[in-house]
Amino acid sequence: MQEPALDRTPSGRGHTASERGGTPVGRRARLPRGAQEPIRVFINGVEQKRGVDYELVGGDIAFEEPIYKEGKIKGWRLATLALGLIGVYKKHEVVDVEYSLSGARKFVSDLEVQPDE
């Protein structure tokens, strides 16, 4: 019997059509100390596929695509937000991980993304 083919379709990241831009900050996030399998990785609440969207490399999560953060709000965006005229949102990706630690399930939200070297 033949093994089913791995679905190589990326999982997506939970963005809406209005979220554009943002700044790519890196492709790696460090796993929490002592994290053990099973490990589940989420970006903006959307579970990512191991072997498609990311790999575990040592104590890091290595993503296929860079992680985007909104960055500092300045200039005209700051002025329009302060005046309550309009809101302009850019991509802001949050990396969450569910893992095992000493037999207990743990969850950590908004892991720090390491800058690309």
VEXKESE-323174 format. One line per field, with one value per atom (N, C-alpha, C): residue in one letter; x, y, z; atom name. Coordinates in steps of 0.05 Angstrom, whole numbers, plus 5000, padded with zeros to 4 digits. Atoms other than C-alpha are relative to their C-alpha. Layout:
res <- A	...
east <- X	...
north <- Y	...
up <- Z	...
atom <- CA	...
This chain:
res <- M	M	M	Q	Q	Q	E	E	E	P	P	P	A	A	A	L	L	L	D	D	D	R	R	R	T	T	T	P	P	P	S	S	S	G	G	G	R	R	R	G	G	G	H	H	H	T	T	T	A	A	A	S	S	S	E	E	E	R	R	R	G	G	G	G	G	G	T	T	T	P	P	P	V	V	V	G	G	G	R	R	R	R	R	R	A	A	A	R	R	R	L	L	L	P	P	P	R	R	R	G	G	G	A	A	A	Q	Q	Q	E	E	E	P	P	P	I	I	I	R	R	R	V	V	V	F	F	F	I	I	I	N	N	N	G	G	G	V	V	V	E	E	E	Q	Q	Q	K	K	K	R	R	R	G	G	G	V	V	V	D	D	D	Y	Y	Y	E	E	E	L	L	L	V	V	V	G	G	G	G	G	G	D	D	D	I	I	I	A	A	A	F	F	F	E	E	E	E	E	E	P	P	P	I	I	I	Y	Y	Y	K	K	K	E	E	E	G	G	G	K	K	K	I	I	I	K	K	K	G	G	G	W	W	W	R	R	R	L	L	L	A	A	A	T	T	T	L	L	L	A	A	A	L	L	L	G	G	G	L	L	L	I	I	I	G	G	G	V	V	V	Y	Y	Y	K	K	K	K	K	K	H	H	H	E	E	E	V	V	V	V	V	V	D	D	D	V	V	V	E	E	E	Y	Y	Y	S	S	S	L	L	L	S	S	S	G	G	G	A	A	A	R	R	R	K	K	K	F	F	F	V	V	V	S	S	S	D	D	D	L	L	L	E	E	E	V	V	V	Q	Q	Q	P	P	P	D	D	D	E	E	E
east <- 5017	5000	5018	4984	5026	4993	5004	5035	4985	5013	4989	5020	4982	5024	4996	5001	5042	4988	5012	4999	5020	4979	5051	4988	5013	5000	5006	4995	5022	4974	5023	4975	4987	5011	4965	5006	4992	4973	4977	5022	4904	4998	5002	4910	4974	5022	4853	5010	4991	4855	5011	4991	4866	5028	4973	4931	5021	4978	4988	5024	4976	5058	5012	4986	5093	5029	4971	5167	5008	4990	5199	5022	4981	5236	5018	4983	5264	4985	5012	5251	5003	4996	5267	4989	5009	5237	5011	4989	5268	4978	5019	5228	5004	4997	5214	5019	4980	5268	4985	5011	5253	4976	5023	5198	5005	4998	5184	4976	5021	5142	4976	5007	5087	5000	4998	5099	4981	5017	5046	5006	4992	5062	4977	5022	5011	5011	4995	5016	4973	5026	4958	4977	5021	4919	4997	5002	4928	5022	4979	4964	5017	4981	5026	5008	4993	5048	5031	4972	5115	5009	4990	5156	4991	5010	5117	5005	4998	5113	5024	4977	5169	5013	4985	5221	5010	4988	5248	5030	4971	5323	5013	4989	5358	4978	5020	5320	4984	5013	5291	4978	5019	5230	5010	4991	5255	4978	5023	5200	5009	4995	5198	4999	5004	5173	5007	4995	5194	4975	5022	5151	4999	5003	5123	4989	5009	5113	4992	5010	5076	5021	4979	5135	4988	5008	5131	4980	5019	5072	5010	4990	5096	4989	5007	5084	4969	5029	5015	4983	5016	4992	4995	5003	5004	4980	5018	4969	4971	5028	4907	4989	5009	4903	4994	5004	4911	4975	5024	4856	4975	5023	4811	4988	5011	4803	4998	5000	4823	5020	4980	4861	5012	4986	4913	5016	4987	4936	5018	4981	4996	5002	4996	5014	5015	4986	5032	4995	5002	5045	5009	4994	5044	5004	4992	5079	4993	5007	5048	5008	4991	5071	4986	5011	5037	5020	4979	5086	4996	5001	5097	5025	4979	5139	4995	5003	5148	4972	5026	5084	4976	5022	5042	4999	5003	5015	5003	4994	5040	4994	5005	5024	5013	4987	5065	4992	5009	5042	5020	4984	5079	5030	4971	5148	5016	4983	5204	5012	4988	5227	5028	4972	5302	5006	4993	5329	5017	4983	5359	5028	4971	5435	5011
north <- 4976	5000	5025	4975	5069	5020	4978	5125	5023	4976	5184	5023	4978	5244	5022	4977	5301	5024	4975	5362	5022	4979	5414	5028	4974	5471	5015	4984	5526	5004	4998	5535	5028	4973	5610	5011	4987	5659	5017	4987	5686	5030	4972	5754	5006	4991	5794	5015	4986	5828	5028	4973	5896	5001	5000	5874	4996	5000	5891	5012	4987	5915	4986	5012	5904	4997	5003	5892	4971	5027	5823	5002	4998	5813	4976	5024	5743	4975	5025	5670	4979	5019	5638	5011	4994	5636	4977	5020	5600	4986	5016	5544	5006	4997	5551	4978	5019	5517	4975	5026	5443	4991	5007	5441	4972	5028	5368	4995	5009	5334	4990	4988	5339	5031	4971	5411	5009	4988	5451	5030	4972	5519	5014	4984	5573	5028	4972	5641	5013	4986	5688	4980	5020	5627	4978	5020	5586	4980	5020	5520	4997	5003	5513	4971	5028	5449	4996	5007	5420	4986	5011	5404	5016	4983	5455	5029	4972	5520	5005	4997	5507	4973	5023	5458	5006	4996	5447	4994	5001	5460	5006	4996	5449	5010	4988	5493	5022	4978	5538	4989	5005	5540	5016	4987	5556	5001	4997	5584	5002	4998	5578	5029	4972	5650	5018	4982	5711	5007	4990	5734	5030	4971	5804	5012	4984	5856	5027	4974	5922	5022	4980	5963	5025	4976	6032	5016	4983	6076	5029	4973	6144	5015	4983	6201	5003	4995	6207	4979	5021	6140	5007	4992	6165	5024	4977	6231	4992	5008	6198	4983	5017	6148	5018	4982	6203	5017	4984	6245	4983	5018	6184	5000	4997	6195	4972	5026	6127	4982	5019	6065	4985	5014	6035	4977	5023	5965	4986	5016	5926	4973	5027	5854	5000	5003	5836	4971	5029	5762	4993	5009	5729	4970	5028	5662	4988	5014	5615	4971	5028	5546	4985	5018	5489	4977	5021	5437	4985	5017	5385	5007	4995	5398	4983	5019	5342	4988	5014	5309	5019	4981	5373	5015	4983	5412	5029	4971	5484	5015	4983	5542	5027	4974	5605	5016	4983	5664	5022	4978	5716	4996	5005	5684	5022	4979	5733	4988	5009	5727	5010	4993	5726	5013	4988	5773	4982	5015	5741	5010	4991	5742	5004
up <- 5000	5000	5000	5004	4981	5022	4980	5033	4987	5011	5023	4996	5006	4991	5021	4982	5038	4986	5012	5025	5003	5000	5006	4997	5001	5005	5026	4975	5054	5015	4982	5113	4999	4998	5106	5027	4974	5163	5012	4987	5179	4995	5006	5145	4986	5016	5118	4975	5024	5050	5005	4994	5083	5013	4987	5117	4979	5018	5072	5013	4990	5082	5024	4977	5148	4993	5003	5157	5006	4993	5151	5021	4978	5216	5003	4998	5210	4994	5007	5196	5023	4978	5264	5026	4973	5333	5018	4981	5393	5015	4984	5424	5030	4971	5499	5010	4988	5542	5009	4992	5551	4984	5016	5498	4987	5011	5477	4982	5018	5424	5017	5026	5405	5002	5002	5383	4977	5020	5346	4998	5005	5315	4986	5011	5299	4993	5006	5264	4997	4999	5279	5004	4994	5305	4980	5021	5241	5004	4997	5252	4975	5022	5209	4997	5006	5175	5001	4998	5195	4974	5025	5133	4976	5021	5092	5007	4991	5131	5018	4981	5182	5004	4991	5207	5028	4974	5277	4996	5004	5275	5027	4973	5342	5018	4982	5391	4987	5015	5337	4982	5021	5293	4976	5024	5223	4979	5018	5178	4971	5028	5103	4990	5007	5096	5024	4977	5138	5016	4983	5196	4998	5003	5188	5026	4977	5243	4989	5009	5237	5001	4997	5261	5014	4986	5291	4983	5013	5275	5002	5001	5253	4976	5022	5206	4997	5005	5173	5013	4987	5202	5029	4972	5273	5002	4999	5259	4995	5006	5228	5023	4977	5286	5024	4977	5338	4997	5005	5306	4997	5003	5299	4973	5027	5225	4986	5012	5198	5014	4990	5219	4977	5021	5174	5013	4987	5192	4980	5016	5166	5012	4990	5173	5027	4974	5245	5008	4996	5253	5028	4972	5322	4998	5000	5331	5028	4976	5383	4998	5000	5404	5023	4980	5440	5001	4998	5468	5026	4976	5522	5017	4982	5584	5025	4977	5636	5001	5002	5611	5000	5000	5616	4974	5024	5556	5008	4996	5553	4975	5023	5508	5005	4998	5496	4975	5021	5455	4994	5010	5414	5006	4998	5412	4986	5012	5397	4975	5026	5324	4999	5002	5314	4973	5026	5261	4983	5018	5199	5001	4999	5199	4973
atom <- N	CA	C	N	CA	C	N	CA	C	N	CA	C	N	CA	C	N	CA	C	N	CA	C	N	CA	C	N	CA	C	N	CA	C	N	CA	C	N	CA	C	N	CA	C	N	CA	C	N	CA	C	N	CA	C	N	CA	C	N	CA	C	N	CA	C	N	CA	C	N	CA	C	N	CA	C	N	CA	C	N	CA	C	N	CA	C	N	CA	C	N	CA	C	N	CA	C	N	CA	C	N	CA	C	N	CA	C	N	CA	C	N	CA	C	N	CA	C	N	CA	C	N	CA	C	N	CA	C	N	CA	C	N	CA	C	N	CA	C	N	CA	C	N	CA	C	N	CA	C	N	CA	C	N	CA	C	N	CA	C	N	CA	C	N	CA	C	N	CA	C	N	CA	C	N	CA	C	N	CA	C	N	CA	C	N	CA	C	N	CA	C	N	CA	C	N	CA	C	N	CA	C	N	CA	C	N	CA	C	N	CA	C	N	CA	C	N	CA	C	N	CA	C	N	CA	C	N	CA	C	N	CA	C	N	CA	C	N	CA	C	N	CA	C	N	CA	C	N	CA	C	N	CA	C	N	CA	C	N	CA	C	N	CA	C	N	CA	C	N	CA	C	N	CA	C	N	CA	C	N	CA	C	N	CA	C	N	CA	C	N	CA	C	N	CA	C	N	CA	C	N	CA	C	N	CA	C	N	CA	C	N	CA	C	N	CA	C	N	CA	C	N	CA	C	N	CA	C	N	CA	C	N	CA	C	N	CA	C	N	CA	C	N	CA	C	N	CA	C	N	CA	C	N	CA	C	N	CA	C	N	CA	C	N	CA	C	N	CA	C	N	CA	C	N	CA	C	N	CA	C	N	CA	C	N	CA	C	N	CA	C	N	CA	C	N	CA	C	N	CA	C	N	CA	C	N	CA	C
